[in-house]
Amino acid sequence: MAALAINGGTPTRRRPWPRWPQWDSREEQRLLDTLHGDDWGGFTPVVAEFEQAFARHHGTAYGIAAVNGTQTLVAVLMAAGIGPGDEVIVPPYTFIATASAVRLVGATPVFADIEADTYNLDPIAAEAAITPRTRAIIPVHFAGQAADMDRLVPLARRHGLLLIEDAAHAHGAAWHGRMCGSLGDAGSFSFQSSKNMTAGEGGALTTSDRDLADAIRSRVNQGRAIHGAWYEHPNLGTNMRLSAWQAAVLLAQLERLDDQTDRRMASARALNSLFAEVEGIQPMRWDPRADRHAFHLYMVRYDERAFGVPRAVFQQALAAEGIPCSTGYPFPLYRQESLGPAFARAAPCPNAEQACREAIWLPQSLLLADPAEMEDVAAAVTRIRDHRHELARLALE
Ligand SMILES: Cc1ncc(COP(=O)(O)O)c(C=O)c1O
């Protein structure tokens, strides 16, 4: 049989995967309309149109657009008056923004472990992390699968905590038929280039709480009051407004979201059944209550012992076979020194540590291929397993 691609063989997959981002004449038309308009800024009607469409899509009364999915978290924390002396519970297996937003408002992130088989915040660990200083919990709907909101919502209510959904991966995702972003007090979304909807950069907040919506909008808009005078700034805020260009693109992207989510779920189902046969590759548990899974990432747990090849070598071999993939976060967030050296001494979160050792991520754009093409992914994995002796040399280097 031919050598592995990493050793000079022909890659299993030679055709390109779907490109990302995707766009068509809808984006073009809306961008031209914006170009020909008199205003390209954040107060242009197209921004309000996007905010309303996005909120409606996610089942909330209000939507507030903002520059990105980091500042959306900062804005909601500022709006809630969370700052120095306050604690906010976050998972350690997420992008740094979930925790750095907490630091940016002067509060302290407190890390609670994730579930081993979904990589979502573990409600039991979150409860154990509550102290008298806790003000909020930020579960991340990681990889596009809703966190266990059946337990997190009552937990937050019981303790009087704000529940902020970091839905940066979860556009159009749902839990028991209810959209992510409408399950807690507020939802925070990102439209950065890799995300399932994108304008290159961008963000949005969703909420059905009128007071919270007004307070957020004020922080996004230089602390102005909703119907206040232009040069009156009753709150401390900053300029986090989204531009008309981005809103124009996002309105077109939103039209495609449901079809693309269906496609990603179909491809993920295909991968789940293909991998059911492969020892050493375990897909994440798909909770049936997460009835719409956004699959921003398709993740598996890689078992080095079963496969006989170190994960880093496996990942390089898989990429060489034409399957885009990564190993994700190298270590949990409490080891990021910028968040504060004190965390390095904090109690470790064993499931997050394990996730950093075992995960393999495939990007959402791969799932936009025909579900039948997922066989190329499984074929590449099987080929690497069958030829693993060829990788022994690489592992030693
Ligand atoms: C879970 C999570 N939260 C927040 C963010 C921050 O979003 P942005 O890059 O738009 O600032 C990201 C990613 O970029 C993310 O993955």
The ligand as an ORCA input file, in Angstrom:
! r2SCAN-3c Opt
* xyz 0 1
  C     -15.700     31.033     22.991
  C     -15.297     32.368     22.442
  N     -15.649     33.486     23.106
  C     -15.320     34.697     22.647
  C     -14.604     34.861     21.499
  C     -14.190     36.246     21.092
  O     -14.738     36.662     19.897
  P     -13.988     37.744     18.992
  O     -12.842     37.086     18.316
  O     -15.056     38.168     18.034
  O     -13.570     38.866     19.881
  C     -14.218     33.719     20.755
  C     -13.463     33.729     19.513
  O     -13.014     34.381     18.808
  C     -14.559     32.446     21.253
  O     -14.184     31.336     20.603
*
